[in-house]
Amino acid sequence: MLKRLGTFGLVGILLALAGLGLVAYTAPLVAAGLALTLAGVGLVVKGLLDGLMAQFGLA
């Protein structure tokens, strides 16, 4: 999975985790909400990409 992300993908994940950690340090309840939101967005994007790949016969 890490090979598919590339350098920019890894940096993006690290920045998202660092930002979430900073918010968690200040407001843990807000950080939990942000973590759930990020996970939901990730699942939606994965679903969209899986559907798109299936339309092109790649999945």
TIMI-2910 file (N, C-alpha, C, CB; in pm, 1 decimal, decimal comma, always signed):
<rs>
+----------+----------+----------+----------+----------+----------+----------+----------+----------+----------+----------+----------+------+
!      n_x !      n_y !      n_z !     ca_x !     ca_y !     ca_z !      c_x !      c_y !      c_z !     cb_x !     cb_y !     cb_z ! resn !
+----------+----------+----------+----------+----------+----------+----------+----------+----------+----------+----------+----------+------+
!    +81,9 !   -118,5 !     +0,0 !     +0,0 !     +0,0 !     +0,0 !    +86,6 !   +125,4 !     +0,0 !    -93,3 !     -0,5 !   +119,6 !  Met !
!   +194,5 !   +123,9 !    +74,2 !   +279,7 !   +242,1 !    +80,8 !   +345,6 !   +272,4 !    -52,8 !   +385,6 !   +224,0 !   +187,2 !  Leu !
!   +372,5 !   +169,0 !   -134,0 !   +430,5 !   +191,9 !   -265,8 !   +332,8 !   +263,7 !   -356,6 !   +473,2 !    +60,4 !   -328,8 !  Lys !
!   +205,5 !   +235,2 !   -341,3 !   +103,6 !   +299,3 !   -426,0 !    +84,5 !   +446,0 !   -391,2 !    -29,4 !   +226,4 !   -412,9 !  Arg !
!   +106,3 !   +482,5 !   -266,3 !    +85,2 !   +620,8 !   -224,8 !   +191,5 !   +714,6 !   -280,4 !    +83,2 !   +629,8 !    -74,0 !  Leu !
!   +312,8 !   +670,3 !   -280,9 !   +421,3 !   +756,2 !   -326,0 !   +465,0 !   +851,7 !   -216,2 !   +379,1 !   +834,4 !   -449,5 !  Gly !
!   +558,3 !   +936,2 !   -249,9 !   +615,3 !  +1028,3 !   -152,1 !   +513,7 !  +1131,3 !   -104,9 !   +736,0 !  +1098,5 !   -210,8 !  Thr !
!   +439,3 !  +1189,5 !   -197,5 !   +342,9 !  +1292,3 !   -159,7 !   +230,3 !  +1234,4 !    -75,0 !   +285,6 !  +1359,2 !   -284,1 !  Phe !
!   +189,5 !  +1112,5 !   -104,4 !    +86,2 !  +1048,1 !    -25,0 !   +131,2 !  +1023,8 !   +118,2 !    +45,7 !   +917,7 !    -88,8 !  Gly !
!   +255,6 !   +978,2 !   +132,7 !   +309,0 !   +956,1 !   +267,3 !   +320,9 !  +1086,7 !   +345,2 !   +445,4 !   +887,9 !   +259,5 !  Leu !
!   +368,4 !  +1191,0 !   +278,5 !   +378,7 !  +1320,5 !   +344,9 !   +239,9 !  +1370,7 !   +384,1 !   +449,5 !  +1423,1 !   +253,7 !  Val !
!   +142,5 !  +1349,6 !   +299,2 !     +5,9 !  +1390,4 !   +330,7 !    -49,7 !  +1317,8 !   +451,8 !    -83,8 !  +1366,5 !   +212,0 !  Gly !
!    -24,3 !  +1187,9 !   +459,8 !    -71,2 !  +1111,1 !   +575,7 !     -1,2 !  +1158,4 !   +702,4 !    -47,1 !   +960,0 !   +554,6 !  Ile !
!   +129,7 !  +1180,9 !   +693,7 !   +203,5 !  +1228,0 !   +810,9 !   +154,7 !  +1365,3 !   +857,4 !   +353,0 !  +1233,9 !   +779,9 !  Leu !
!   +126,1 !  +1454,5 !   +763,0 !    +74,5 !  +1585,9 !   +800,4 !    -64,1 !  +1575,9 !   +863,7 !    +69,4 !  +1677,0 !   +678,3 !  Leu !
!   -149,0 !  +1488,6 !   +809,6 !   -282,8 !  +1470,6 !   +867,6 !   -272,5 !  +1416,3 !  +1009,6 !   -367,7 !  +1375,5 !   +780,3 !  Ala !
!   -183,4 !  +1319,1 !  +1030,8 !   -166,8 !  +1263,3 !  +1165,2 !   -105,9 !  +1365,2 !  +1261,3 !    -79,3 !  +1138,1 !  +1159,9 !  Leu !
!    -12,5 !  +1445,2 !  +1212,2 !    +47,5 !  +1548,1 !  +1297,6 !    -56,9 !  +1652,7 !  +1336,7 !   +166,7 !  +1615,5 !  +1225,6 !  Ala !
!   -138,7 !  +1692,6 !  +1242,2 !   -245,5 !  +1788,4 !  +1272,4 !   -346,4 !  +1732,4 !  +1370,1 !   -316,0 !  +1830,0 !  +1145,7 !  Gly !
!   -380,3 !  +1606,3 !  +1352,4 !   -473,9 !  +1541,4 !  +1444,2 !   -412,4 !  +1530,5 !  +1583,5 !   -513,4 !  +1401,5 !  +1391,9 !  Leu !
!   -283,3 !  +1501,9 !  +1589,8 !   -215,6 !  +1495,7 !  +1719,2 !   -212,9 !  +1630,8 !  +1789,0 !    -74,1 !  +1444,6 !  +1701,5 !  Gly !
!   -193,1 !  +1736,6 !  +1712,4 !   -192,5 !  +1871,1 !  +1769,0 !   -329,6 !  +1906,9 !  +1825,2 !   -150,3 !  +1973,4 !  +1663,3 !  Leu !
!   -433,9 !  +1874,0 !  +1751,2 !   -570,1 !  +1900,6 !  +1800,0 !   -599,5 !  +1814,4 !  +1922,4 !   -674,9 !  +1873,5 !  +1688,5 !  Val !
!   -554,1 !  +1688,5 !  +1921,2 !   -579,0 !  +1598,7 !  +2034,1 !   -509,2 !  +1649,9 !  +2160,3 !   -531,1 !  +1455,9 !  +2000,8 !  Ala !
!   -395,7 !  +1712,0 !  +2145,6 !   -324,9 !  +1767,4 !  +2260,0 !   -406,1 !  +1879,3 !  +2324,7 !   -187,0 !  +1819,3 !  +2217,6 !  Tyr !
!   -475,1 !  +1957,6 !  +2239,7 !   -552,2 !  +2071,1 !  +2288,7 !   -694,3 !  +2032,2 !  +2328,1 !   -556,2 !  +2179,4 !  +2183,8 !  Thr !
!   -762,6 !  +1956,8 !  +2241,3 !   -903,6 !  +1922,1 !  +2264,1 !   -928,4 !  +1778,1 !  +2218,1 !   -998,6 !  +2021,4 !  +2188,6 !  Ala !
!   -920,3 !  +1682,0 !  +2308,2 !   -934,1 !  +1541,0 !  +2269,4 !  -1069,3 !  +1506,7 !  +2205,9 !   -913,3 !  +1454,1 !  +2390,0 !  Pro !
!  -1177,1 !  +1567,9 !  +2252,4 !  -1309,0 !  +1535,9 !  +2196,8 !  -1321,0 !  +1585,5 !  +2053,0 !  -1420,3 !  +1597,5 !  +2283,4 !  Leu !
!  -1268,0 !  +1701,0 !  +2024,6 !  -1268,6 !  +1753,8 !  +1887,6 !  -1181,9 !  +1665,3 !  +1798,4 !  -1217,7 !  +1901,2 !  +1884,5 !  Val !
!  -1068,9 !  +1620,1 !  +1850,6 !   -980,4 !  +1532,3 !  +1773,6 !  -1049,7 !  +1400,8 !  +1738,7 !   -851,6 !  +1504,4 !  +1851,9 !  Ala !
!  -1128,3 !  +1347,8 !  +1829,7 !  -1202,0 !  +1224,2 !  +1800,4 !  -1300,8 !  +1246,6 !  +1686,7 !  -1276,2 !  +1173,6 !  +1926,0 !  Ala !
!  -1368,5 !  +1359,2 !  +1687,9 !  -1460,3 !  +1391,9 !  +1578,8 !  -1388,9 !  +1408,5 !  +1446,5 !  -1536,4 !  +1517,8 !  +1610,9 !  Gly !
!  -1274,3 !  +1473,8 !  +1449,2 !  -1196,6 !  +1489,9 !  +1326,8 !  -1146,1 !  +1355,8 !  +1274,6 !  -1079,2 !  +1583,9 !  +1351,0 !  Leu !
!  -1104,9 !  +1267,7 !  +1364,7 !  -1056,5 !  +1136,4 !  +1323,0 !  -1168,1 !  +1056,9 !  +1255,5 !  -1001,0 !  +1058,6 !  +1443,6 !  Ala !
!  -1287,9 !  +1061,4 !  +1312,2 !  -1401,3 !   +992,2 !  +1249,8 !  -1434,7 !  +1052,6 !  +1114,1 !  -1524,4 !   +997,8 !  +1341,1 !  Leu !
!  -1427,0 !  +1184,6 !  +1103,2 !  -1454,3 !  +1250,9 !   +976,1 !  -1351,3 !  +1212,2 !   +871,0 !  -1456,1 !  +1402,4 !   +994,3 !  Thr !
!  -1222,6 !  +1210,9 !   +908,3 !  -1117,9 !  +1171,5 !   +813,9 !  -1135,3 !  +1026,8 !   +769,8 !   -979,5 !  +1190,9 !   +876,5 !  Leu !
!  -1170,2 !   +939,6 !   +863,5 !  -1192,0 !   +799,1 !   +828,2 !  -1310,3 !   +785,1 !   +733,0 !  -1215,4 !   +714,7 !   +954,9 !  Ala !
!  -1417,2 !   +860,4 !   +757,8 !  -1534,1 !   +856,0 !   +670,0 !  -1503,5 !   +905,9 !   +530,6 !  -1646,1 !   +937,1 !   +728,6 !  Gly !
!  -1429,8 !  +1014,3 !   +521,3 !  -1392,0 !  +1067,7 !   +390,3 !  -1303,6 !   +967,4 !   +316,3 !  -1318,6 !  +1203,4 !   +405,6 !  Val !
!  -1212,0 !   +905,3 !   +388,8 !  -1127,0 !   +804,0 !   +327,0 !  -1206,4 !   +687,6 !   +271,5 !  -1026,6 !   +753,3 !   +426,5 !  Gly !
!  -1306,8 !   +642,5 !   +345,9 !  -1390,1 !   +532,1 !   +298,4 !  -1473,9 !   +571,7 !   +177,4 !  -1480,9 !   +483,5 !   +410,1 !  Leu !
!  -1523,4 !   +694,8 !   +176,5 !  -1601,5 !   +742,5 !    +62,0 !  -1513,2 !   +749,3 !    -62,7 !  -1663,5 !   +881,6 !    +92,0 !  Val !
!  -1392,4 !   +801,4 !    -48,9 !  -1301,0 !   +810,7 !   -162,6 !  -1265,5 !   +671,9 !   -213,0 !  -1173,5 !   +887,6 !   -124,0 !  Val !
!  -1239,8 !   +578,4 !   -121,2 !  -1208,1 !   +441,9 !   -161,8 !  -1324,9 !   +379,7 !   -237,4 !  -1172,4 !   +356,3 !    -39,5 !  Lys !
!  -1446,6 !   +400,4 !   -189,3 !  -1564,1 !   +348,2 !   -257,8 !  -1581,1 !   +407,2 !   -396,8 !  -1687,5 !   +374,9 !   -175,9 !  Gly !
!  -1559,2 !   +537,4 !   -408,2 !  -1570,2 !   +602,2 !   -538,9 !  -1465,3 !   +550,1 !   -635,8 !  -1556,8 !   +753,2 !   -524,6 !  Leu !
!  -1343,5 !   +535,8 !   -588,7 !  -1237,2 !   +487,2 !   -675,8 !  -1258,3 !   +340,9 !   -714,2 !  -1101,9 !   +504,1 !   -607,9 !  Leu !
!  -1307,1 !   +259,3 !   -621,7 !  -1336,6 !   +119,3 !   -654,4 !  -1444,7 !   +110,4 !   -762,0 !  -1381,0 !    +42,6 !   -528,1 !  Asp !
!  -1547,7 !   +194,3 !   -749,6 !  -1654,1 !   +196,0 !   -850,0 !  -1604,6 !   +244,0 !   -984,9 !  -1768,1 !   +283,6 !   -803,8 !  Gly !
!  -1519,9 !   +344,9 !   -983,9 !  -1464,4 !   +397,0 !  -1107,9 !  -1375,8 !   +293,8 !  -1176,3 !  -1385,5 !   +524,2 !  -1081,0 !  Leu !
!  -1293,3 !   +225,8 !  -1098,0 !  -1205,7 !   +122,7 !  -1154,7 !  -1288,4 !     +6,2 !  -1210,5 !  -1106,1 !    +71,3 !  -1047,7 !  Met !
!  -1398,8 !    -27,0 !  -1144,1 !  -1483,4 !   -135,2 !  -1192,1 !  -1549,2 !    -97,6 !  -1325,5 !  -1590,5 !   -169,6 !  -1087,2 !  Ala !
!  -1585,2 !    +28,5 !  -1341,2 !  -1644,9 !    +72,4 !  -1467,5 !  -1548,1 !    +57,3 !  -1584,1 !  -1690,0 !   +217,4 !  -1456,6 !  Gln !
!  -1422,5 !    +76,2 !  -1557,4 !  -1322,0 !    +62,1 !  -1661,6 !  -1270,3 !    -81,9 !  -1673,8 !  -1206,5 !   +156,2 !  -1634,2 !  Phe !
!  -1325,6 !   -170,8 !  -1592,5 !  -1286,7 !   -311,6 !  -1597,4 !  -1151,9 !   -340,9 !  -1536,1 !  -1286,4 !   -357,9 !  -1737,3 !  Gly !
!  -1108,5 !   -256,9 !  -1444,4 !   -977,5 !   -273,3 !  -1382,2 !   -985,6 !   -333,7 !  -1243,3 !   -907,4 !   -141,0 !  -1375,2 !  Leu !
!  -1103,4 !   -360,8 !  -1195,8 !  -1115,3 !   -415,6 !  -1059,2 !  -1188,3 !   -547,8 !  -1060,3 !  -1188,0 !   -317,0 !   -966,9 !  Ala !
+----------+----------+----------+----------+----------+----------+----------+----------+----------+----------+----------+----------+------+
</rs>
